[in-house]
Amino acid sequence: MVANYYGFVCRLISETTTGAIMLDLSFIIGKQFSSVTFVMDYYQFSFDGVWFNVMTDPIVETNEQKFFVFSPGFRDALVDLIPKIVTNARVEEKELVIELDHSCIIRIPSVREGNGGEAVIITGEDERNWWVLS
């Protein structure tokens, strides 16, 4: 199933009886943010074996401040999220929001200037389940 949800094009989502689109991200709640890889033009996040290939520039929020790509402290703030636990994950208007313990948040925008492709490709633990958000 493919649908447009707040600007994200989603695969493998559910549709409620009222026809509302629901992207269920509960499968990462309780998982540990276990690694981040900085690739040339994207990021790889691992949540205990669930992989997020992030093609847009994430924003990291701590209880002290917000960190944007290329701002001082961004890389350190992202790495410091290891080994925090996911407490909530949802799609809001134009962004995927992953909340972690200790009041930390990763925001993944659905679009990036000049990027018409995917925002996030999520691969499940068994590598057969995948979601594309664009």
Secondary structure, 3 states (H helix, E strand, C coil): CEEEECCEEEECCEECCCCCEECCCHHHCCCEEEEEEEECCEEEEEECCEEEEECCCCEEECCCCEECCCCCCHHHHHHCCCCCEEEEEEEECCEEEEEECCCEEEEEECCECCECCCCEEEECCCCCCEEEEC
